[in-house]
Amino acid sequence: MPADTVASRKEVLDFLGVKSCKLVFRRWYPKKQFDSDYFKGVREATSRLCFVDFSVPNPRVTETGAVRPFSPAFHPDGTRIVFSVSFAASDMYIQPLAPDAPAVKIGTGAYPTFWIDPGSGDTWVVYRTICEASKTDHPGETMKMKVDPRTNEPIGEPELVYPKGFTGGLSPDGRWLATAIHWLTIADLSTGTEYHPIDNNQACNITHSPGSGGHVLHLCADHRFFGSIRFDKTDKIVYEAPAGIQEFQTPKWSNHPDFAAIVGANDSWKYDVYIVRLSDQSYIKAVSGDSYVHANLWCEL
């Protein structure tokens, strides 16, 4: 397995201007690379959940025991992540970010994300019950499950959030849902109104802004770009891949409104992990050497 190269603590924290940060991602080998002897049969063995803690003097990639983590998402306190094991509905787990900490299975669903109720402070996991690559509708339902913040175990029965399946979780204020498997759709739960802010151009990998509701980040159909936009089509910004990046995959807004994590293919078509400063479209390569996907950044604010 190729060695991981990790940017220094100083490089990353100076770029971000925060006290500390963490990255989580998984190792990933695109199918086209499996023709070589090296890549035969390694997908299951190497598709593991990894994280880097940039609060320590010499950051390094640490693997947990979680296999096949799909789209891991940070808890707002940065101590754990939630993930499923497939694009479709599958087992969902909460994983504390420690090398030997066991993952807690919490149920079955797709694209789980954490949400903290702004009124009660309760911790919820929001997910969809069915996930299919449908262009015309949103199969399944969007549900939320309360979890114990100490044990990560579910509490009570899941509750319905919306009678359609949305992938992006709830906005911090609890008002907005968003999804993008083919078409980007944003739903205002206060009115039941659905918006399609990019005129049915294909988009995917949707995440909410941590700073304002109805504002999302998404991957464009041409993977040379990702973008951000509001439900009413305002504040549309397109971020282009800089020189040396062949395409993007899996952008994700962090808990800081100015930063996101994304992976970009290099000239060898391995995917490096980048941190993006959205305000000036600056990039820093945080992890390289192997191939990675589903990066997510957490910052200590």
C-alpha positions as CSV (number, residue, x, y, z in Angstrom):
1,M,0.0,0.0,0.0
2,P,1.4,3.4,-0.9
3,A,2.6,5.6,2.0
4,D,0.4,8.5,3.0
5,T,1.8,12.0,2.8
6,V,0.2,14.5,5.3
7,A,0.6,18.3,5.3
8,S,2.2,19.7,8.4
9,R,0.1,21.0,11.3
10,K,1.5,24.5,10.7
11,E,0.6,24.5,7.0
12,V,-3.0,23.4,7.6
13,L,-3.7,25.6,10.7
14,D,-2.1,28.6,9.1
15,F,-4.2,28.1,6.0
16,L,-7.4,27.8,8.1
17,G,-6.7,30.3,10.8
18,V,-8.3,28.0,13.4
19,K,-7.0,26.4,16.7
20,S,-7.2,22.8,15.4
21,C,-9.0,20.6,12.8
22,K,-9.6,17.0,11.8
23,L,-10.1,15.3,8.5
24,V,-12.0,12.1,7.9
25,F,-12.1,10.1,4.7
26,R,-11.8,6.6,3.3
27,R,-9.3,4.9,1.0
28,W,-10.7,4.4,-2.4
29,Y,-9.7,2.8,-5.7
30,P,-11.7,3.6,-8.8
31,K,-12.7,0.6,-10.8
32,K,-10.5,1.5,-13.7
33,Q,-7.4,1.0,-11.6
34,F,-8.3,-2.6,-10.8
35,D,-6.8,-3.9,-14.0
36,S,-3.2,-3.9,-12.6
37,D,-2.0,-6.6,-10.3
38,Y,-1.6,-4.2,-7.4
39,F,-5.2,-3.3,-7.3
40,K,-6.8,-6.7,-7.8
41,G,-8.9,-7.6,-4.8
42,V,-7.8,-4.8,-2.5
43,R,-11.0,-2.8,-2.5
44,E,-12.5,-4.5,0.6
45,A,-9.1,-4.7,2.3
46,T,-8.3,-1.0,2.0
47,S,-11.6,0.8,1.9
48,R,-11.3,1.8,5.5
49,L,-12.3,4.8,7.5
50,C,-9.3,7.1,8.1
51,F,-8.8,10.3,10.0
52,V,-6.1,12.9,10.6
53,D,-6.0,15.1,13.8
54,F,-4.1,18.3,13.0
55,S,-4.0,19.4,16.7
56,V,-1.0,17.1,17.3
57,P,2.6,18.1,16.4
58,N,3.1,15.4,13.7
59,P,-0.3,14.6,12.1
60,R,-0.7,11.2,10.5
61,V,-3.4,9.0,8.9
62,T,-5.0,6.8,11.5
63,E,-7.3,4.0,10.5
64,T,-10.3,2.8,12.5
65,G,-11.7,-0.7,12.2
66,A,-14.7,0.5,10.1
67,V,-14.8,-1.1,6.7
68,R,-16.5,0.4,3.6
69,P,-17.5,3.7,5.2
70,F,-19.7,5.6,2.8
71,S,-19.9,9.4,3.0
72,P,-18.8,9.8,6.7
73,A,-20.2,13.0,8.4
74,F,-18.8,14.7,11.5
75,H,-20.7,15.3,14.7
76,P,-20.6,19.1,15.3
77,D,-18.3,18.5,18.3
78,G,-15.7,16.7,16.1
79,T,-15.5,13.6,18.4
80,R,-17.3,11.1,16.1
81,I,-18.7,10.5,12.7
82,V,-21.8,8.7,11.3
83,F,-21.8,6.7,8.1
84,S,-23.5,3.9,6.2
85,V,-21.7,1.2,4.1
86,S,-23.3,1.7,0.7
87,F,-24.9,4.3,-1.6
88,A,-28.2,2.4,-1.0
89,A,-29.9,1.9,2.3
90,S,-27.5,-0.2,4.5
91,D,-26.2,-0.5,8.0
92,M,-25.5,2.8,9.7
93,Y,-22.9,3.3,12.3
94,I,-21.6,6.0,14.7
95,Q,-17.8,5.7,15.1
96,P,-15.8,7.6,17.8
97,L,-12.6,8.9,16.3
98,A,-10.1,6.8,18.2
99,P,-8.0,3.9,16.8
100,D,-9.6,1.1,18.8
101,A,-13.0,2.6,19.6
102,P,-15.9,0.3,18.4
103,A,-18.5,1.5,16.0
104,V,-22.1,1.4,17.2
105,K,-24.7,0.1,14.7
106,I,-27.8,2.4,14.9
107,G,-30.0,1.1,12.2
108,T,-30.5,0.9,8.4
109,G,-30.6,3.9,6.1
110,A,-28.7,6.0,3.5
111,Y,-26.6,9.2,3.8
112,P,-26.8,9.7,7.5
113,T,-25.8,13.0,9.0
114,F,-25.9,14.5,12.5
115,W,-28.3,17.3,13.5
116,I,-28.4,19.1,16.8
117,D,-31.8,20.4,17.7
118,P,-31.2,24.2,18.3
119,G,-34.0,24.3,20.9
120,S,-33.3,21.2,23.1
121,G,-29.7,20.4,22.2
122,D,-30.7,16.8,21.5
123,T,-28.5,14.8,19.0
124,W,-30.3,13.3,16.0
125,V,-29.2,11.3,13.0
126,V,-31.0,12.3,9.8
127,Y,-31.2,9.8,6.9
128,R,-33.2,8.5,4.0
129,T,-34.9,5.1,4.0
130,I,-34.3,4.4,0.2
131,C,-31.7,5.8,-2.1
132,E,-31.8,5.2,-5.8
133,A,-30.4,7.1,-8.8
134,S,-33.9,8.5,-9.8
135,K,-34.1,11.5,-12.0
136,T,-37.8,12.1,-11.5
137,D,-38.6,11.7,-7.8
138,H,-37.1,11.1,-4.4
139,P,-37.9,7.5,-3.3
140,G,-38.2,6.7,0.3
141,E,-38.7,9.0,3.3
142,T,-36.4,11.3,5.3
143,M,-36.2,10.2,8.9
144,K,-34.5,11.3,12.1
145,M,-33.3,9.1,14.9
146,K,-32.4,10.5,18.4
147,V,-29.2,9.1,19.8
148,D,-27.6,9.2,23.3
149,P,-24.6,11.6,23.1
150,R,-22.7,9.5,25.7
151,T,-23.2,6.0,24.3
152,N,-24.2,6.7,20.7
153,E,-27.1,4.3,21.0
154,P,-30.5,5.1,19.5
155,I,-33.3,6.4,21.8
156,G,-36.9,5.6,21.0
157,E,-38.3,5.2,17.5
158,P,-37.3,7.2,14.4
159,E,-39.5,10.1,13.4
160,L,-40.6,11.3,10.0
161,V,-39.0,14.5,8.7
162,Y,-40.3,14.5,5.1
163,P,-42.3,12.1,3.0
164,K,-39.5,12.0,0.3
165,G,-36.0,10.7,0.5
166,F,-33.4,13.5,0.7
167,T,-29.6,12.9,1.0
168,G,-28.2,16.1,2.4
169,G,-29.6,16.0,6.0
170,L,-31.2,19.0,7.8
171,S,-29.8,22.5,7.8
172,P,-28.6,23.7,11.2
173,D,-31.8,25.6,11.9
174,G,-33.9,22.6,11.0
175,R,-35.9,24.4,8.3
176,W,-34.3,23.1,5.1
177,L,-33.7,19.7,3.4
178,A,-31.6,19.3,0.3
179,T,-30.8,16.4,-2.1
180,A,-28.9,15.9,-5.3
181,I,-28.5,12.5,-6.9
182,H,-29.4,13.9,-10.4
183,W,-31.3,17.2,-9.9
184,L,-30.6,19.5,-7.0
185,T,-33.7,20.0,-4.9
186,I,-34.1,22.2,-1.8
187,A,-37.2,21.8,0.4
188,D,-38.4,24.5,2.8
189,L,-40.1,22.5,5.7
190,S,-41.8,25.6,7.0
191,T,-43.9,25.9,3.8
192,G,-43.5,22.5,2.1
193,T,-42.2,24.3,-1.0
194,E,-39.5,22.6,-3.2
195,Y,-37.0,24.6,-5.2
196,H,-34.8,23.6,-8.1
197,P,-32.1,26.3,-8.1
198,I,-29.9,25.1,-11.0
199,D,-32.6,24.5,-13.7
200,N,-32.3,20.8,-13.7
201,N,-28.7,20.6,-14.6
202,Q,-27.2,17.5,-13.0
203,A,-25.6,17.8,-9.6
204,C,-24.7,15.5,-6.7
205,N,-22.9,15.3,-3.3
206,I,-25.0,18.0,-1.6
207,T,-24.2,19.5,1.8
208,H,-25.7,22.5,3.8
209,S,-24.0,25.6,4.7
210,P,-23.2,25.7,8.4
211,G,-23.9,29.5,8.4
212,S,-27.2,30.1,6.6
213,G,-30.3,28.0,5.7
214,G,-31.3,27.2,2.1
215,H,-27.6,27.5,1.0
216,V,-25.8,24.4,-0.3
217,L,-22.6,23.1,-1.8
218,H,-22.7,20.5,-4.6
219,L,-20.7,18.7,-7.3
220,C,-21.4,19.8,-10.8
221,A,-22.1,17.4,-13.7
222,D,-18.8,18.2,-15.2
223,H,-16.5,17.1,-12.3
224,R,-14.1,19.8,-13.1
225,F,-16.3,22.1,-11.1
226,F,-18.2,22.3,-7.8
227,G,-20.5,25.1,-6.7
228,S,-22.6,26.8,-4.1
229,I,-26.1,28.3,-4.5
230,R,-29.1,29.4,-2.5
231,F,-32.6,28.1,-2.9
232,D,-33.7,31.3,-4.7
233,K,-30.8,31.0,-7.2
234,T,-28.8,33.8,-5.6
235,D,-25.1,33.7,-4.5
236,K,-24.3,31.2,-7.2
237,I,-20.5,30.5,-7.2
238,V,-18.7,28.0,-9.3
239,Y,-15.3,26.6,-8.2
240,E,-13.0,25.3,-10.9
241,A,-10.4,22.7,-10.5
242,P,-6.9,24.3,-10.5
243,A,-4.0,23.1,-12.5
244,G,-2.9,19.6,-11.5
245,I,-6.4,18.4,-10.6
246,Q,-8.1,16.4,-13.4
247,E,-11.5,16.2,-11.7
248,F,-13.3,16.6,-8.3
249,Q,-15.3,14.1,-6.3
250,T,-17.4,14.4,-3.1
251,P,-17.2,18.0,-1.9
252,K,-18.5,18.6,1.6
253,W,-19.0,21.8,3.5
254,S,-17.2,21.8,6.9
255,N,-18.7,23.2,10.1
256,H,-16.9,26.5,9.2
257,P,-18.7,28.5,6.6
258,D,-15.5,29.4,4.7
259,F,-14.0,25.9,4.4
260,A,-14.8,22.7,2.6
261,A,-13.1,19.3,2.0
262,I,-12.9,17.7,-1.5
263,V,-10.8,15.1,-3.3
264,G,-9.2,15.7,-6.6
265,A,-7.7,13.3,-9.2
266,N,-4.0,13.9,-9.9
267,D,-2.2,13.0,-13.2
268,S,-2.0,9.3,-12.1
269,W,-5.8,9.3,-11.4
270,K,-5.3,8.8,-7.7
271,Y,-7.5,11.1,-5.5
272,D,-5.8,13.5,-3.1
273,V,-7.5,15.2,-0.2
274,Y,-7.8,19.0,-0.4
275,I,-9.1,21.7,2.0
276,V,-10.7,24.6,0.1
277,R,-11.0,28.2,1.4
278,L,-14.2,29.2,-0.4
279,S,-13.9,33.0,0.0
280,D,-10.8,33.2,-2.3
281,Q,-10.9,29.7,-4.0
282,S,-7.6,28.7,-2.4
283,Y,-6.6,25.0,-2.0
284,I,-4.2,23.2,0.2
285,K,-3.3,19.5,-0.4
286,A,-3.8,17.9,3.0
287,V,-3.3,14.2,2.3
288,S,-1.8,12.4,-0.7
289,G,0.1,9.2,-1.6
290,D,-2.7,6.8,-1.8
291,S,-6.2,7.3,-3.2
292,Y,-9.1,8.7,-1.1
293,V,-12.7,9.8,-1.2
294,H,-15.5,11.2,1.0
295,A,-13.4,13.7,2.8
296,N,-15.0,15.7,5.6
297,L,-13.4,18.6,7.6
298,W,-14.1,19.7,11.1
299,C,-12.6,22.9,12.6
300,E,-12.4,23.9,16.2
301,L,-14.0,27.3,16.1
